[in-house]
Amino acid sequence: PVKRTYDNSRRQAQIRATRATVVTAAHELFVTRGYSATTVDAVAEAAGIPQATVYRHFGGKRGILTAVLDVAFGGDDEPVEYQHRPQVRAALTDPDPAGMLDAFARMHPAVMARSAPIQHVLAEAAAADPEAAELLALARHQRHTGQSRVAAQLAKRGALREGLTATEAADIIYALLSPDVYRIFTVERGWQPARFGEWLSEALRGALLP
């Protein structure tokens, strides 16, 4: 007899669909109710998924929020780190320093439109919730690490303006590409995302390049 291989693609698709349903429901609840007021039971109910299944896939509320943040940053549930996504890799390898900054400035509004609301919720919860504070610190560390790669590329090419170190450049990028700056311009002041992207490109060039 010929041994048949087990095809688990259908099961994997079901798992992925379940996780996507939970993430969508959790994102909505976190933004509308806040992190602390949102329970795993509420997420399960909103998603129409048994609570035991939610725990099995995510481990708890922290795991759910981590998944929500991953999807918000990446734009989908593909298991690919943000730095390895095609658009990001193409931007980092752009031979023109100004073109590199323009590419990140163009991408940024869309990334922030997805992730800034949930990052704002996390920042508000961090004041009273130790778990939220820990997650916020981790998210900020990962963001700074990722954005430091842009500064490192500019420094490697000798493209930074005179007197500016790679460390200082990384901090400038981290500040300009923060969810706080995005929120001030687009939410408080009502700028359109495209206009904000144009301004961001000008600000990055002016602050970093000769």
N, C-alpha and C positions, 0 to 999 in steps of 0.2 A: 504493500500500500504506500501511496505517496503522501508524505506529511504535508498538510496544508498550513500555510502561514496565517496567523491571525491578523486581520485588518481592523485596527481600532480607530480608523479615521472618523467613522460615524460617531463613536463615543466621544472622541476629542472635539468634534464639532459641537456636540451637545453640551459638553463642559464649557466650551468657549462661549456659546450662546447664553448659558446660565450666568456665567461670570459677567458678560456684557450687560445683561438685564439688571443684575444687582448693582453694578457700577453706575449705570444710568440713574437708577432709582436713588442710590445713595448720594450721588452728586446733587440731585435736585433737593433732597432733604437737608444735606449739609448747608447748602446755600440759603435755603428758606428758613430753616429752624436753627441752624448753628451746629457746631460739632458736638458740644456737650449735651444738648437737648435731643440729639438723634441717637436712638438706640439700635442695636442689631435687630431687635424684634420689629421695630418700625421699618427698617430697611427691608427685612424679609417680607413684611406685609405689603409694602409698597411695590415690591418686585414680584409678588405672587409666588415666592419661592419658600419652601419650608425652612424654618430657622436652623434646623440641624444641617441642612445642605449649605446654607450660608456660612455657618461655622466651619464646616468641612473644607470649603473652598478658600476661605479667607482667614480663619483662625479667630477672628474677632473684629472689633470696630477699627482697631489700628490697621489691620491688614486690609480692611475695606478702603480706608482713607488712602493708604499707600497705593492701592490699585487705581483709585480715582485720580490721584495725582499723576500717576504714570500715563494714564490715558489722556489726561488733560494736557500734559506736556507733549506727548508724542502724536496725539490726534487719532490714535487707534490702539487696539490691543495687541498689535504685533510685538513679539518678544525681541525687539531691537532697541538698544539703547539710543537715546537721542543723538549722541555724538556720532553714531554709526549710520544714521539715516542719510539717504542719498543727497538731500538738499543741504544738509549740514556739511557733509564731506565735500560736496562741490564748492560750497562757500569757502571752506578752510583751504582748499587747494587752488583757489582763484589766484593767478599769478600777479594780479594787480591789487595792491593793498586797499586802495579806495573801493575797488570792485568787491573785495571781500567784505568790507564794512557795509557797503550798500546791500549786499545779499542778506546779511544778518538783519539789517534794518527793515528790509522788506518782509522777512519771515516773522519778525518779532510781533507785530500786531495780531496776527492770527494765533500765535502761541499764547499770547496774553489774553486774548478774547476767550480762549478755552480755560486757561489756568488761573488768571488773576482773581476771579471771584472766589474760587476755592482756597487760594492762598490767603486772601483777605479773611475768610472765615477762620482759617487756621491761626492767623496772627491774632485775631480777636480772642480766640479760645485759649491761646497760649498764656494769657495773663493769669488765668485761674486753673488751668488744667495742665498738670505736669506732663502727661502723655502728649498733649497737643504741642507743648513747648519743646519737647524732645523732637517731635516730628518736624516742627518748624525749623529748628536749628539744623537738622539733617538736610532738609530741603534747601535751605540757604547755603549750606556748605557745598552741596552737590551743584547748585547753580553757579556758585563762585568758581568751583573747580572747572566746570565745563566752559564757562566764559573766559577763564584764564588761558584756555587754549588759543583763543583768538589773539590775546596779547602776546603769547609765546611765539605765535607765527609771525606777527609783526616785528617782534624783537629779533627773531632769527634772520629775517630778511633785511634788518637794519632800516626798517621803515618808520620807526617811532620818531616823533619830533625830538629835537635836541634837549637833553636834560631829563627826559622822561624814562623812568625805569619800567621794566616789564611788570613788576609788582604794582607800581602806581597805575600803569595802563589797565591792568586787570581790575583794579578797584574802580577805575572810572567806568569801564564797561559794565561792571557789576551794578554800579549806581544807575547809569543811564538805562540799562535794560531791566530795571527792577519793576515788579508789579506796582509799586507805589507811584513811580513816575507815570506809568501807563494809566493808572487809575486817575491821577490828578488831571492829565490832559483829556482823556476820553470820557470819563465819568463826571468829574467835577466841572471841567471847563467845556465839555461837549465837542471836542475835536473829533473829526472823522478819522478812523483808523489809517486810511491812506495818507492823510495829511500828517498824522503823527509819525508815520513811517518815514516820510520825507524829512521832517524836522529831525528825527533821530539819526538819519544818515548824515545830515549836515552837522549835527552835534558831535557825532563820533569822529567824523573827519577832522573837525576843527580842534577837538581835544587831543587827538592821538597822532595825527600826521603832520609833517612839516608844512 
